[in-house]
Amino acid sequence: MQLTIRRSRLIKGIMTYAMLFGWAFVCLFPLYWLLITSFKQPIAVFQGPKYFPWIDFKPTLDAWRFLLTGPAHEAVIRSWTNSAIEALSSAALAVFIGAMAGYGLARFRYLVRGLRWRNQQIAFWIISQRMLPPVVVVLPYLIMFRFVGLVDTYAGMILAYTVFNLPFAVWILRDFFAGLPPDLEESALIDGASRLGAFRMVVLPLAAPGLVATFLFCMMFAWNDYLFALMLTFSRASTLPMYIAGEGTQSYGPQWWYLSALSLMAVAPMILVALLVERYITRGLVVGAIK
């Protein structure tokens, strides 16, 4: 009997690890292909699939030199910098405003008299704004931004990304704050702290995992956006996804070695940030899921 149980567990473990390795291969192979293609010469790309450097092909830094030090380096660096400024700034604003709104929905009672909406209905209405397809609102954004002079500006893109990510930030942070015990805040209030002081000194440190996780998700949404950048920018505030799309539609055809290097420049920062704050993301997601 014990032998049968051990054999069953062994088979189950082998199948589990086989599925995990298979899924890891599916997820990581595209990144590996981008990496090796960025170091290939054009002739190696057009000769067919080649998988192993120094065995199937001789790696070269030509694509990276062209993008970082060659004729295209100013446009590449400007696009990457624009993406970083707009993504970081909009994510910080969304988390800042979303933290205050989420805390209010978690700790205070509201009532919209005409509609008889309470906190739950208000929170659902807020997240429902995130359910709208972005293409529905991008044309009104363009009209309003042209009227106030925000087209192709940092301020316009940061505002658009902040408004787009704010419902998500409010919804997620509301759950985080609702999962925190109010006793610590009440103790701070008894000791003479104001409500804002208790929020700043007690609640925010306890909610740090949730704030970091929400910030990262908002930053990823803004970093990877293409539609808003396409409609609301032209050159000065254009982002890296826009530059990559432009490189893939040139009259001489897509140059895969350049596109691979550009794609790695777009993917690498998000991977690095995720690895650096992994423990905060894990704790934040778990805390937000348990109430």
MIDOSE-1310 file (N, C-alpha, C; in nm, 2 decimals, decimal comma, always signed):
residues 291
mqlt	+0,08/-0,12/+0,00/+0,00/+0,00/+0,00/+0,09/+0,13/+0,00; +0,19/+0,13/+0,09/+0,28/+0,24/+0,10/+0,36/+0,26/-0,03; +0,39/+0,15/-0,09/+0,47/+0,15/-0,22/+0,38/+0,22/-0,33; +0,25/+0,18/-0,33/+0,16/+0,24/-0,43/+0,14/+0,39/-0,41
irrs	+0,13/+0,43/-0,28/+0,12/+0,57/-0,25/+0,24/+0,65/-0,29; +0,36/+0,59/-0,26/+0,49/+0,66/-0,30/+0,50/+0,67/-0,45; +0,46/+0,56/-0,52/+0,47/+0,56/-0,67/+0,37/+0,67/-0,73; +0,25/+0,68/-0,67/+0,16/+0,78/-0,71/+0,21/+0,92/-0,69
rlik	+0,27/+0,94/-0,57/+0,33/+1,08/-0,55/+0,44/+1,11/-0,64; +0,52/+1,01/-0,67/+0,64/+1,03/-0,76/+0,59/+1,06/-0,90; +0,49/+0,99/-0,95/+0,43/+1,02/-1,08/+0,37/+1,16/-1,08; +0,30/+1,19/-0,98/+0,24/+1,32/-0,97/+0,34/+1,43/-0,97
gimt	+0,45/+1,41/-0,89/+0,56/+1,51/-0,89/+0,63/+1,53/-1,02; +0,65/+1,41/-1,09/+0,72/+1,42/-1,22/+0,63/+1,50/-1,32; +0,50/+1,47/-1,32/+0,41/+1,54/-1,41/+0,40/+1,69/-1,38; +0,40/+1,72/-1,25/+0,40/+1,86/-1,21/+0,52/+1,94/-1,26
yaml	+0,64/+1,88/-1,24/+0,76/+1,95/-1,28/+0,77/+1,95/-1,43; +0,72/+1,85/-1,50/+0,72/+1,85/-1,65/+0,63/+1,96/-1,70; +0,52/+1,98/-1,64/+0,43/+2,09/-1,68/+0,49/+2,23/-1,65; +0,56/+2,24/-1,53/+0,62/+2,37/-1,50/+0,74/+2,40/-1,59
fgwa	+0,82/+2,30/-1,62/+0,93/+2,32/-1,72/+0,88/+2,35/-1,86; +0,77/+2,29/-1,90/+0,71/+2,32/-2,03/+0,66/+2,46/-2,03; +0,59/+2,50/-1,93/+0,54/+2,64/-1,92/+0,65/+2,74/-1,92; +0,76/+2,71/-1,84/+0,87/+2,80/-1,83/+0,94/+2,82/-1,97
fvcl	+0,94/+2,71/-2,04/+1,00/+2,71/-2,18/+0,92/+2,80/-2,27; +0,78/+2,78/-2,26/+0,69/+2,87/-2,34/+0,71/+3,01/-2,31; +0,73/+3,05/-2,18/+0,74/+3,19/-2,14/+0,88/+3,25/-2,17; +0,98/+3,17/-2,15/+1,12/+3,22/-2,16/+1,18/+3,21/-2,30
fply	+1,13/+3,12/-2,38/+1,20/+3,10/-2,52/+1,18/+3,23/-2,60; +1,07/+3,30/-2,60/+1,06/+3,42/-2,68/+1,17/+3,53/-2,64; +1,19/+3,53/-2,51/+1,29/+3,63/-2,46/+1,43/+3,58/-2,50; +1,46/+3,45/-2,50/+1,59/+3,40/-2,55/+1,60/+3,43/-2,70
wlli	+1,49/+3,42/-2,77/+1,50/+3,44/-2,92/+1,53/+3,59/-2,94; +1,46/+3,68/-2,87/+1,49/+3,82/-2,88/+1,64/+3,85/-2,85; +1,69/+3,79/-2,75/+1,83/+3,81/-2,71/+1,93/+3,77/-2,81; +1,92/+3,65/-2,86/+2,01/+3,60/-2,96/+2,00/+3,67/-3,10
tsfk	+1,87/+3,71/-3,13/+1,85/+3,78/-3,26/+1,91/+3,92/-3,25; +1,91/+3,98/-3,14/+1,97/+4,12/-3,13/+2,12/+4,11/-3,15; +2,19/+3,99/-3,14/+2,33/+3,98/-3,16/+2,37/+3,91/-3,29; +2,27/+3,90/-3,38/+2,29/+3,83/-3,51/+2,32/+3,94/-3,61
qpia	+2,40/+3,90/-3,71/+2,41/+3,98/-3,83/+2,30/+3,95/-3,92; +2,26/+4,05/-4,01/+2,15/+4,03/-4,10/+2,15/+3,90/-4,18; +2,27/+3,85/-4,23/+2,28/+3,73/-4,30/+2,24/+3,61/-4,22; +2,27/+3,61/-4,09/+2,24/+3,50/-4,00/+2,09/+3,50/-3,97
vfqg	+2,02/+3,61/-3,98/+1,88/+3,62/-3,95/+1,81/+3,56/-4,07; +1,85/+3,60/-4,19/+1,78/+3,55/-4,32/+1,82/+3,41/-4,36; +1,92/+3,35/-4,30/+1,96/+3,21/-4,34/+1,87/+3,11/-4,27; +1,78/+3,15/-4,18/+1,69/+3,06/-4,11/+1,72/+3,05/-3,96
pkyf	+1,65/+2,97/-3,89/+1,66/+2,96/-3,74/+1,80/+2,92/-3,70; +1,86/+2,99/-3,62/+1,99/+2,96/-3,56/+1,98/+2,99/-3,41; +2,01/+2,89/-3,33/+1,97/+2,90/-3,19/+2,09/+2,92/-3,09; +2,21/+2,88/-3,13/+2,32/+2,88/-3,04/+2,44/+2,97/-3,08
pwid	+2,47/+3,08/-3,00/+2,58/+3,17/-3,04/+2,71/+3,09/-3,04; +2,80/+3,13/-3,13/+2,93/+3,07/-3,15/+2,93/+2,93/-3,20; +2,81/+2,87/-3,22/+2,79/+2,74/-3,28/+2,72/+2,75/-3,41; +2,60/+2,81/-3,40/+2,52/+2,83/-3,53/+2,56/+2,96/-3,60
fkpt	+2,60/+3,06/-3,52/+2,63/+3,19/-3,58/+2,73/+3,27/-3,49; +2,79/+3,37/-3,55/+2,89/+3,45/-3,47/+2,82/+3,57/-3,42; +2,81/+3,59/-3,29/+2,74/+3,71/-3,24/+2,82/+3,84/-3,27; +2,74/+3,95/-3,28/+2,80/+4,08/-3,31/+2,72/+4,18/-3,23
ldaw	+2,78/+4,30/-3,20/+2,72/+4,41/-3,13/+2,68/+4,52/-3,23; +2,67/+4,49/-3,36/+2,64/+4,59/-3,45/+2,50/+4,66/-3,43; +2,40/+4,58/-3,40/+2,27/+4,63/-3,37/+2,27/+4,73/-3,25; +2,33/+4,68/-3,15/+2,34/+4,76/-3,02/+2,42/+4,89/-3,05
rfll	+2,53/+4,88/-3,12/+2,61/+5,00/-3,15/+2,52/+5,10/-3,23; +2,45/+5,05/-3,33/+2,37/+5,14/-3,41/+2,26/+5,21/-3,33; +2,20/+5,14/-3,23/+2,09/+5,20/-3,15/+2,14/+5,29/-3,04; +2,26/+5,26/-2,98/+2,30/+5,33/-2,87/+2,41/+5,44/-2,90
tgpa	+2,48/+5,42/-3,00/+2,59/+5,51/-3,03/+2,59/+5,56/-3,18; +2,50/+5,50/-3,26/+2,50/+5,53/-3,40/+2,40/+5,64/-3,43; +2,36/+5,65/-3,56/+2,27/+5,76/-3,60/+2,13/+5,76/-3,53; +2,09/+5,64/-3,48/+1,95/+5,64/-3,42/+1,96/+5,66/-3,27
heav	+2,07/+5,68/-3,21/+2,08/+5,68/-3,06/+2,00/+5,79/-3,00; +1,99/+5,91/-3,07/+1,92/+6,02/-3,01/+1,77/+5,99/-3,00; +1,71/+5,93/-3,11/+1,57/+5,90/-3,11/+1,54/+5,79/-3,01; +1,63/+5,69/-3,00/+1,61/+5,58/-2,91/+1,61/+5,62/-2,77
irsw	+1,71/+5,70/-2,73/+1,72/+5,74/-2,59/+1,61/+5,84/-2,56; +1,57/+5,92/-2,65/+1,45/+6,01/-2,62/+1,33/+5,93/-2,60; +1,30/+5,83/-2,68/+1,18/+5,75/-2,67/+1,18/+5,67/-2,54; +1,30/+5,62/-2,50/+1,31/+5,54/-2,38/+1,29/+5,63/-2,26
tnsa	+1,35/+5,75/-2,26/+1,34/+5,84/-2,15/+1,19/+5,89/-2,14; +1,13/+5,92/-2,25/+0,99/+5,96/-2,24/+0,90/+5,85/-2,18; +0,92/+5,73/-2,22/+0,85/+5,62/-2,16/+0,87/+5,61/-2,01; +1,00/+5,62/-1,97/+1,03/+5,62/-1,82/+0,96/+5,73/-1,75
ieal	+0,97/+5,85/-1,80/+0,92/+5,97/-1,73/+0,77/+5,96/-1,72; +0,70/+5,92/-1,83/+0,56/+5,92/-1,82/+0,50/+5,80/-1,74; +0,57/+5,68/-1,75/+0,52/+5,57/-1,67/+0,54/+5,59/-1,52; +0,66/+5,63/-1,48/+0,69/+5,65/-1,34/+0,60/+5,76/-1,28
ssaa	+0,59/+5,87/-1,35/+0,51/+5,98/-1,30/+0,37/+5,95/-1,29; +0,31/+5,89/-1,39/+0,17/+5,86/-1,39/+0,14/+5,75/-1,28; +0,23/+5,65/-1,27/+0,21/+5,55/-1,17/+0,21/+5,61/-1,03; +0,31/+5,70/-1,00/+0,32/+5,76/-0,87/+0,19/+5,84/-0,84
lavf	+0,14/+5,92/-0,94/+0,02/+6,00/-0,92/-0,10/+5,91/-0,89; -0,11/+5,80/-0,97/-0,23/+5,71/-0,96/-0,22/+5,64/-0,82; -0,11/+5,60/-0,77/-0,10/+5,54/-0,64/-0,13/+5,64/-0,53; -0,07/+5,76/-0,55/-0,10/+5,87/-0,44/-0,24/+5,90/-0,43
igam	-0,31/+5,93/-0,54/-0,45/+5,96/-0,54/-0,54/+5,84/-0,50; -0,50/+5,72/-0,56/-0,57/+5,60/-0,53/-0,56/+5,56/-0,38; -0,45/+5,58/-0,32/-0,43/+5,55/-0,18/-0,53/+5,63/-0,09; -0,54/+5,76/-0,12/-0,63/+5,84/-0,04/-0,78/+5,80/-0,06
agyg	-0,81/+5,78/-0,19/-0,95/+5,74/-0,22/-0,98/+5,60/-0,17; -0,89/+5,51/-0,18/-0,91/+5,37/-0,13/-0,92/+5,37/+0,02; -0,84/+5,45/+0,09/-0,85/+5,46/+0,24/-0,98/+5,52/+0,28; -1,03/+5,62/+0,21/-1,16/+5,68/+0,24/-1,27/+5,58/+0,22
larf	-1,27/+5,50/+0,12/-1,37/+5,40/+0,09/-1,37/+5,29/+0,20; -1,25/+5,26/+0,25/-1,23/+5,15/+0,34/-1,26/+5,19/+0,49; -1,25/+5,32/+0,52/-1,26/+5,36/+0,66/-1,39/+5,45/+0,69; -1,44/+5,52/+0,59/-1,55/+5,61/+0,61/-1,67/+5,55/+0,54
rylv	-1,79/+5,60/+0,58/-1,92/+5,56/+0,52/-1,97/+5,68/+0,43; -2,00/+5,65/+0,31/-2,05/+5,75/+0,22/-2,19/+5,71/+0,17; -2,26/+5,81/+0,13/-2,40/+5,78/+0,07/-2,43/+5,89/-0,03; -2,45/+5,84/-0,15/-2,50/+5,93/-0,26/-2,65/+5,92/-0,26
rglr	-2,71/+6,03/-0,21/-2,85/+6,03/-0,17/-2,94/+6,00/-0,29; -2,92/+6,07/-0,40/-3,01/+6,05/-0,51/-3,01/+5,91/-0,57; -2,89/+5,85/-0,57/-2,89/+5,71/-0,62/-2,89/+5,60/-0,51; -2,88/+5,65/-0,39/-2,87/+5,55/-0,27/-2,75/+5,46/-0,29
wrnq	-2,64/+5,52/-0,33/-2,52/+5,44/-0,35/-2,44/+5,46/-0,22; -2,39/+5,34/-0,17/-2,30/+5,34/-0,06/-2,16/+5,30/-0,10; -2,07/+5,27/-0,01/-1,93/+5,25/-0,05/-1,91/+5,15/-0,15; -1,98/+5,04/-0,14/-1,96/+4,93/-0,23/-2,00/+4,97/-0,38
qiaf	-2,12/+5,04/-0,39/-2,16/+5,08/-0,52/-2,07/+5,19/-0,58; -2,02/+5,28/-0,49/-1,92/+5,38/-0,54/-1,80/+5,31/-0,59; -1,74/+5,21/-0,52/-1,62/+5,15/-0,56/-1,65/+5,07/-0,69; -1,76/+5,01/-0,70/-1,79/+4,94/-0,83/-1,80/+5,03/-0,95
wiis	-1,86/+5,15/-0,92/-1,87/+5,25/-1,03/-1,73/+5,30/-1,07; -1,64/+5,31/-0,97/-1,50/+5,36/-1,00/-1,43/+5,25/-1,09; -1,44/+5,12/-1,05/-1,37/+5,02/-1,13/-1,44/+5,00/-1,27; -1,57/+5,03/-1,28/-1,63/+5,02/-1,41/-1,58/+5,11/-1,51
qrml	-1,52/+5,22/-1,47/-1,45/+5,31/-1,57/-1,33/+5,24/-1,63; -1,27/+5,15/-1,56/-1,15/+5,08/-1,61/-1,19/+4,97/-1,71; -1,32/+4,93/-1,70/-1,37/+4,83/-1,79/-1,40/+4,88/-1,93; -1,40/+5,01/-1,95/-1,42/+5,06/-2,08/-1,30/+5,04/-2,17
ppvv	-1,32/+5,00/-2,30/-1,21/+4,99/-2,39/-1,14/+5,12/-2,41; -1,01/+5,13/-2,40/-0,94/+5,26/-2,42/-0,98/+5,33/-2,55; -1,01/+5,25/-2,65/-1,03/+5,32/-2,78/-1,16/+5,40/-2,78; -1,25/+5,38/-2,68/-1,37/+5,45/-2,67/-1,35/+5,59/-2,62
vvlp	-1,25/+5,61/-2,54/-1,22/+5,75/-2,48/-1,10/+5,82/-2,54; -1,03/+5,75/-2,63/-0,91/+5,82/-2,68/-0,94/+5,94/-2,77; -1,05/+5,93/-2,85/-1,08/+6,04/-2,94/-1,13/+6,16/-2,86; -1,22/+6,15/-2,76/-1,25/+6,26/-2,67/-1,12/+6,32/-2,60
ylim	-1,03/+6,23/-2,56/-0,91/+6,28/-2,50/-0,83/+6,37/-2,60; -0,83/+6,33/-2,73/-0,75/+6,40/-2,83/-0,82/+6,54/-2,85; -0,95/+6,54/-2,85/-1,02/+6,67/-2,87/-1,00/+6,76/-2,76; -1,01/+6,71/-2,64/-0,99/+6,80/-2,52/-0,84/+6,84/-2,51
frfv	-0,75/+6,75/-2,54/-0,61/+6,79/-2,52/-0,57/+6,89/-2,63; -0,63/+6,89/-2,75/-0,60/+6,99/-2,85/-0,65/+7,12/-2,80; -0,77/+7,12/-2,74/-0,83/+7,25/-2,69/-0,74/+7,32/-2,59; -0,68/+7,24/-2,50/-0,61/+7,29/-2,38/-0,46/+7,29/-2,41
glvd	-0,41/+7,24/-2,53/-0,27/+7,24/-2,56/-0,19/+7,14/-2,49; -0,24/+7,02/-2,47/-0,17/+6,91/-2,40/-0,13/+6,80/-2,50; -0,16/+6,81/-2,63/-0,12/+6,71/-2,72/+0,04/+6,71/-2,74; +0,09/+6,59/-2,73/+0,24/+6,57/-2,75/+0,32/+6,64/-2,64
tyag	+0,27/+6,63/-2,52/+0,34/+6,69/-2,40/+0,35/+6,58/-2,29; +0,45/+6,60/-2,21/+0,46/+6,51/-2,09/+0,34/+6,52/-2,00; +0,29/+6,65/-1,98/+0,18/+6,67/-1,89/+0,06/+6,59/-1,94; +0,03/+6,60/-2,07/-0,08/+6,54/-2,13/-0,08/+6,39/-2,11
mila	+0,04/+6,33/-2,14/+0,05/+6,18/-2,14/+0,04/+6,13/-1,99; +0,10/+6,21/-1,90/+0,10/+6,17/-1,76/-0,04/+6,18/-1,71; -0,12/+6,28/-1,75/-0,26/+6,29/-1,71/-0,34/+6,18/-1,76; -0,32/+6,15/-1,89/-0,40/+6,04/-1,95/-0,37/+5,91/-1,88
ytvf	-0,25/+5,87/-1,86/-0,22/+5,75/-1,80/-0,26/+5,74/-1,65; -0,26/+5,86/-1,58/-0,30/+5,86/-1,44/-0,45/+5,83/-1,43; -0,53/+5,90/-1,52/-0,67/+5,88/-1,52/-0,71/+5,74/-1,56; -0,63/+5,68/-1,65/-0,66/+5,55/-1,70/-0,63/+5,44/-1,59
nlpf	-0,53/+5,47/-1,51/-0,49/+5,37/-1,41/-0,55/+5,39/-1,27; -0,61/+5,51/-1,25/-0,67/+5,55/-1,12/-0,78/+5,45/-1,07; -0,87/+5,41/-1,16/-0,97/+5,32/-1,11/-0,92/+5,19/-1,05; -0,82/+5,13/-1,13/-0,75/+5,01/-1,08/-0,68/+5,03/-0,95
avwi	-0,61/+5,15/-0,93/-0,54/+5,17/-0,81/-0,64/+5,19/-0,69; -0,75/+5,26/-0,71/-0,84/+5,28/-0,61/-0,90/+5,14/-0,56; -0,94/+5,06/-0,66/-1,00/+4,93/-0,63/-0,91/+4,84/-0,55; -0,78/+4,83/-0,60/-0,69/+4,74/-0,53/-0,65/+4,79/-0,39
lrdf	-0,62/+4,92/-0,38/-0,58/+4,97/-0,25/-0,69/+4,97/-0,15; -0,81/+4,99/-0,20/-0,93/+4,98/-0,10/-0,93/+4,84/-0,04; -0,91/+4,74/-0,11/-0,90/+4,61/-0,05/-0,79/+4,59/+0,05; -0,67/+4,65/+0,02/-0,56/+4,64/+0,11/-0,59/+4,71/+0,24
fagl	-0,64/+4,83/+0,23/-0,67/+4,91/+0,35/-0,78/+4,84/+0,43; -0,88/+4,78/+0,36/-0,99/+4,71/+0,44/-0,94/+4,59/+0,51; -0,83/+4,53/+0,47/-0,77/+4,42/+0,53/-0,68/+4,45/+0,65; -0,65/+4,58/+0,67/-0,57/+4,62/+0,79/-0,66/+4,65/+0,91
ppdl	-0,61/+4,61/+1,03/-0,69/+4,63/+1,15/-0,70/+4,78/+1,18; -0,82/+4,83/+1,21/-0,83/+4,98/+1,24/-0,78/+5,01/+1,38; -0,74/+4,91/+1,47/-0,70/+4,94/+1,60/-0,58/+5,02/+1,61; -0,48/+5,00/+1,52/-0,36/+5,08/+1,53/-0,38/+5,22/+1,50
eesa	-0,47/+5,25/+1,40/-0,51/+5,39/+1,37/-0,58/+5,46/+1,49; -0,67/+5,38/+1,55/-0,74/+5,44/+1,67/-0,64/+5,47/+1,78; -0,54/+5,38/+1,80/-0,44/+5,41/+1,90/-0,36/+5,54/+1,87; -0,33/+5,56/+1,74/-0,26/+5,68/+1,70/-0,35/+5,80/+1,72
lidg	-0,47/+5,79/+1,70/-0,57/+5,90/+1,72/-0,58/+5,93/+1,86; -0,58/+5,83/+1,95/-0,59/+5,86/+2,09/-0,47/+5,93/+2,14; -0,35/+5,89/+2,08/-0,22/+5,95/+2,12/-0,21/+6,10/+2,07; -0,31/+6,14/+2,00/-0,30/+6,28/+1,96/-0,28/+6,30/+1,81
asrl	-0,26/+6,20/+1,73/-0,23/+6,21/+1,59/-0,36/+6,25/+1,52; -0,35/+6,33/+1,41/-0,46/+6,36/+1,33/-0,49/+6,24/+1,24; -0,61/+6,25/+1,17/-0,64/+6,14/+1,08/-0,54/+6,13/+0,97; -0,50/+6,24/+0,91/-0,39/+6,24/+0,81/-0,26/+6,19/+0,86
gafr	-0,23/+6,22/+0,99/-0,10/+6,17/+1,05/-0,11/+6,03/+1,07; -0,22/+5,97/+1,12/-0,23/+5,83/+1,14/-0,22/+5,75/+1,00; -0,28/+5,81/+0,90/-0,28/+5,75/+0,77/-0,13/+5,75/+0,72; -0,06/+5,86/+0,74/+0,08/+5,87/+0,69/+0,18/+5,78/+0,77
mvvl	+0,16/+5,78/+0,90/+0,26/+5,72/+0,99/+0,23/+5,57/+1,02; +0,10/+5,53/+1,01/+0,06/+5,40/+1,05/+0,01/+5,32/+0,93; -0,08/+5,37/+0,86/-0,14/+5,29/+0,75/-0,05/+5,27/+0,63; +0,01/+5,38/+0,59/+0,10/+5,36/+0,47/+0,21/+5,26/+0,49
plaa	+0,29/+5,27/+0,60/+0,39/+5,17/+0,62/+0,34/+5,02/+0,62; +0,22/+5,00/+0,68/+0,16/+4,87/+0,68/+0,12/+4,83/+0,54; +0,08/+4,92/+0,46/+0,03/+4,89/+0,33/+0,14/+4,90/+0,22; +0,26/+4,90/+0,26/+0,37/+4,92/+0,17/+0,37/+4,81/+0,06
pglv	+0,35/+4,68/+0,09/+0,34/+4,58/-0,01/+0,24/+4,60/-0,12; +0,12/+4,65/-0,07/+0,01/+4,68/-0,16/+0,04/+4,80/-0,25; +0,10/+4,90/-0,19/+0,14/+5,02/-0,27/+0,24/+4,99/-0,37; +0,34/+4,91/-0,34/+0,45/+4,87/-0,44/+0,39/+4,79/-0,55
atfl	+0,30/+4,69/-0,52/+0,24/+4,60/-0,62/+0,15/+4,69/-0,71; +0,07/+4,78/-0,65/-0,01/+4,86/-0,73/+0,07/+4,96/-0,82; +0,18/+5,01/-0,77/+0,26/+5,10/-0,84/+0,32/+5,03/-0,96; +0,36/+4,90/-0,94/+0,43/+4,83/-1,05/+0,33/+4,80/-1,16
fcmm	+0,21/+4,76/-1,12/+0,11/+4,73/-1,22/+0,07/+4,85/-1,30; +0,05/+4,97/-1,23/+0,02/+5,09/-1,30/+0,13/+5,13/-1,40; +0,26/+5,11/-1,35/+0,37/+5,15/-1,43/+0,38/+5,06/-1,56; +0,35/+4,93/-1,54/+0,35/+4,84/-1,66/+0,24/+4,88/-1,76
fawn	+0,12/+4,91/-1,71/+0,02/+4,95/-1,80/+0,06/+5,07/-1,89; +0,12/+5,17/-1,82/+0,17/+5,29/-1,89/+0,29/+5,27/-1,98; +0,38/+5,18/-1,93/+0,50/+5,16/-2,01/+0,47/+5,08/-2,14; +0,37/+4,99/-2,13/+0,34/+4,91/-2,25/+0,23/+4,97/-2,34
dylf	+0,18/+5,09/-2,30/+0,07/+5,14/-2,38/+0,12/+5,18/-2,52; +0,03/+5,16/-2,62/+0,05/+5,20/-2,75/-0,05/+5,30/-2,81; -0,18/+5,27/-2,77/-0,29/+5,34/-2,83/-0,29/+5,49/-2,79; -0,27/+5,52/-2,66/-0,27/+5,66/-2,62/-0,15/+5,73/-2,68
alml	-0,04/+5,67/-2,68/+0,08/+5,73/-2,74/+0,06/+5,76/-2,89; -0,01/+5,66/-2,96/-0,03/+5,68/-3,10/-0,12/+5,80/-3,13; -0,22/+5,82/-3,05/-0,32/+5,93/-3,07/-0,28/+6,06/-3,01; -0,21/+6,06/-2,90/-0,18/+6,19/-2,83/-0,04/+6,24/-2,84
tfsr	+0,05/+6,17/-2,91/+0,18/+6,22/-2,93/+0,22/+6,22/-3,08; +0,33/+6,30/-3,11/+0,38/+6,30/-3,24/+0,53/+6,28/-3,24; +0,60/+6,36/-3,17/+0,75/+6,34/-3,16/+0,81/+6,37/-3,03; +0,77/+6,49/-2,96/+0,84/+6,53/-2,84/+0,81/+6,43/-2,72
astl	+0,69/+6,38/-2,71/+0,65/+6,29/-2,60/+0,63/+6,15/-2,65; +0,67/+6,12/-2,77/+0,65/+5,98/-2,82/+0,73/+5,88/-2,74; +0,67/+5,76/-2,72/+0,73/+5,66/-2,63/+0,80/+5,55/-2,71; +0,86/+5,46/-2,63/+0,93/+5,35/-2,69/+0,85/+5,26/-2,78
pmyi	+0,73/+5,22/-2,73/+0,64/+5,13/-2,82/+0,61/+5,20/-2,95; +0,60/+5,33/-2,95/+0,57/+5,40/-3,08/+0,69/+5,39/-3,17; +0,81/+5,41/-3,11/+0,94/+5,40/-3,19/+0,95/+5,26/-3,25; +0,93/+5,16/-3,17/+0,94/+5,02/-3,21/+0,84/+4,99/-3,33
ageg	+0,72/+5,04/-3,31/+0,62/+5,02/-3,42/+0,66/+5,09/-3,55; +0,72/+5,21/-3,53/+0,77/+5,28/-3,65/+0,88/+5,21/-3,72; +0,97/+5,15/-3,64/+1,08/+5,07/-3,70/+1,03/+4,95/-3,78; +0,92/+4,89/-3,73/+0,87/+4,77/-3,80/+0,79/+4,79/-3,92
tqsy	+0,77/+4,92/-3,96/+0,69/+4,95/-4,08/+0,76/+5,03/-4,18; +0,90/+5,03/-4,18/+0,98/+5,10/-4,27/+0,96/+5,04/-4,41; +0,99/+5,13/-4,51/+0,97/+5,09/-4,65/+1,06/+4,97/-4,69; +1,18/+4,96/-4,63/+1,27/+4,86/-4,66/+1,25/+4,73/-4,58
gpqw	+1,13/+4,73/-4,51/+1,10/+4,60/-4,43/+1,15/+4,60/-4,29; +1,10/+4,52/-4,21/+1,14/+4,51/-4,07/+1,29/+4,46/-4,06; +1,37/+4,52/-3,98/+1,50/+4,48/-3,96/+1,50/+4,41/-3,82; +1,49/+4,28/-3,82/+1,47/+4,20/-3,70/+1,57/+4,22/-3,59
wyls	+1,70/+4,24/-3,63/+1,81/+4,25/-3,53/+1,79/+4,38/-3,46; +1,75/+4,49/-3,52/+1,72/+4,62/-3,45/+1,60/+4,61/-3,37; +1,49/+4,55/-3,42/+1,37/+4,53/-3,35/+1,38/+4,45/-3,22; +1,47/+4,34/-3,23/+1,49/+4,26/-3,12/+1,56/+4,33/-3,01
alsl	+1,66/+4,41/-3,05/+1,74/+4,49/-2,95/+1,64/+4,60/-2,88; +1,56/+4,66/-2,96/+1,47/+4,76/-2,91/+1,36/+4,69/-2,81; +1,32/+4,57/-2,85/+1,22/+4,50/-2,77/+1,29/+4,46/-2,63; +1,41/+4,43/-2,64/+1,48/+4,40/-2,51/+1,49/+4,52/-2,42
mava	+1,52/+4,64/-2,49/+1,53/+4,76/-2,41/+1,39/+4,79/-2,35; +1,28/+4,75/-2,41/+1,15/+4,78/-2,35/+1,12/+4,67/-2,24; +1,16/+4,55/-2,26/+1,12/+4,45/-2,16/+1,21/+4,45/-2,04; +1,34/+4,47/-2,06/+1,44/+4,46/-1,95/+1,41/+4,54/-1,83
pmil	+1,37/+4,67/-1,84/+1,34/+4,75/-1,72/+1,23/+4,68/-1,63; +1,12/+4,63/-1,70/+1,01/+4,57/-1,62/+1,05/+4,45/-1,55; +1,14/+4,37/-1,62/+1,19/+4,24/-1,56/+1,27/+4,28/-1,44; +1,36/+4,38/-1,45/+1,45/+4,42/-1,35/+1,37/+4,47/-1,23
vall	+1,27/+4,55/-1,25/+1,19/+4,61/-1,14/+1,11/+4,50/-1,07; +1,06/+4,40/-1,15/+0,98/+4,29/-1,09/+1,07/+4,21/-1,00; +1,20/+4,18/-1,05/+1,29/+4,10/-0,96/+1,33/+4,18/-0,84; +1,35/+4,31/-0,84/+1,39/+4,38/-0,73/+1,28/+4,39/-0,62
very	+1,15/+4,40/-0,66/+1,04/+4,42/-0,57/+0,96/+4,29/-0,56; +1,02/+4,18/-0,59/+0,94/+4,05/-0,60/+0,87/+4,02/-0,46; +0,94/+4,04/-0,35/+0,89/+4,01/-0,22/+0,77/+4,10/-0,19; +0,78/+4,22/-0,23/+0,67/+4,31/-0,20/+0,55/+4,28/-0,29
itrg	+0,57/+4,24/-0,41/+0,46/+4,20/-0,50/+0,39/+4,08/-0,44; +0,47/+3,97/-0,40/+0,40/+3,85/-0,35/+0,32/+3,88/-0,22; +0,38/+3,96/-0,13/+0,31/+3,99/-0,01/+0,19/+4,08/-0,04; +0,20/+4,17/-0,13/+0,09/+4,26/-0,16/-0,02/+4,18/-0,22
lvvg	+0,00/+4,09/-0,31/-0,11/+4,02/-0,37/-0,17/+3,92/-0,27; -0,10/+3,86/-0,18/-0,15/+3,78/-0,08/-0,24/+3,85/+0,02; -0,18/+3,97/+0,07/-0,26/+4,05/+0,16/-0,38/+4,10/+0,10; -0,38/+4,14/-0,03/-0,50/+4,20/-0,09/-0,60/+4,09/-0,12
aik	-0,56/+3,96/-0,12/-0,66/+3,86/-0,15/-0,72/+3,80/-0,02; -0,66/+3,83/+0,09/-0,72/+3,78/+0,22/-0,78/+3,89/+0,30; -0,90/+3,87/+0,34/-0,97/+3,98/+0,42/-1,04/+3,91/+0,54
